[in-house]
């Protein structure tokens, strides 16, 4: 046993519950071993126990959680460690990369201070200069430039915050990294760079990696061994190629089928697109026209920089964007994290006013509209966000959350709104609607929460829906269900989608046209089939080359 780096034996985890029912094990009898330098992937649907397993192994669950079994690290029982041993164990021995970086980052601390605090907590003898040099070098590995040192988490995009979280995990050179969906909000190029760096560290530093993910292609590409979890149990384990070429368990077969359905499995995916998508509409009647749109931010110098008379820096998040979106079309917007995709969507909605340029929706110039006119237009423009849990009020029921937009826009009485909510819940597949209308977000799975977010976006019968990474946090089977649902709702409600994603295979599956964004600019735009068959811009070619594909296995 001492030869193994990390060993889990018959682990069982149950969260506190107040009912008299039998214990529901979130993790139920899971066992596996990791050797130094080994990379193992852990896949399964949301709620299957993947993240619970990782947190239990690091003693990060609440004290009231019921845990059975053993977790051994280099022959020592993790559950028998003292408080000081656990503190040293976390970070120096095992580091955890969370799915949501905002759970790891303090909004009141700059990125630089996060790094210094982490290093000083474990190496107090380290000088400030040496700590900063090490931190800047580690940030550079995940493509965070040194000039962002004094910025705060809210000044970074979601993908860039995730890169910071990964850098913090790498700072102390741990022997094992438990990466819980580490690249969910990252584009394929940065995702590939970071996973290549993690793979290199596993080889050079003899560091082990437990990669928890719902991205089957990603796990297959970077992990020689894979475990499949379902309903708290490890239902299948083996080499990645064997598991996906010859799956034994029915759930593994379903996961693989759903992933291949999204990726299109080569040319069949193109045929599927043409069969489900309408013909491009006439170019004479765009529902949305963006003209030379710019969104600039200034980085003000700190006290020392002002003494040195350094000038403020300008970040061109959106830099002269021109595009048109036509009725009943799905336009995909792809690009790396921090390229300006989400900023563009928020500027289109006038959630932030542009530095320059014009946004016309249904023939009305929103950039010159009054606050009341913009508020009125939002009835016709709705948004579906990346994290449904973060955008649903935890103290409001599902019914209240969905009805809220109707009441805000005075579209219905309370009684009429309830009727509409029940109808919409049925449309998005949450049945029986009379049960779900009384539930709270915490009672729902990730896929169900995203269906609620869709229902809330559609309740005002909008013309345009902007979807900002709406399925990136969902596993392959739920992704497939939600995307198929979005296509059905598009036909029924005659919707137009602006679909923002970093997943090229999702874009190919869903979109009529694709716009590729890099450095605040759209570098290439065209029909989906042409973009994939004959990409013109070098950045588009790089994106396509970096995208992991199950069919390559």
Buried (B, 14 or more C-beta within 10 A) or exposed (E): EEEBBBBBBEBBBBBEEEEEEEEEBBBBBBEBBBBBBBBBBBBBBBBBBBBBBBBBBBBBBEEEBBBBBBBBBBEEEBBEBEEEEBEEBBBBBBBBBBBBBBEBBEEEBBBBBBBBEBBEEBBEEBEEEEBBEBBBEBBEBBBBEEEBBBBBBEBBBBBBBBBBBBBBBBBBEBBBBBBBBBBBBBBBBBBBBBBEBBBEBBEEBEBBBBBBBBBBBBBBBBBEBBBBBBBBBBBBBBEBEBBBEEBEBEBBEBBBBBBBBBBBBEEEBBEBBEEBBBEEBEEEEBBBBBBEBBBBBEBEBEEEBEEEEEEEEEBBBBBBBEBBBBBBBBBBBBBBBBBBBBBBBBBBBBEBEBBEBBBBBBEBEBBEBEEEEBEEBBBBBBBBBBBBBEBBEEEBBBBBBBBBBBEEBEBBEEEEBBEBBBEBBBBBBBEEBEEBBEBBBEEBBBBBBBBBBBBBBBBBBBBBBBBBBBBBBBBBBBBBBBBBBBBBBBEEEEBBBBBBBBBBBBBBBBBBBBBBBBBBBBBBBBBBBEBBEEBEBEBBEBBBEBBBBBEEE
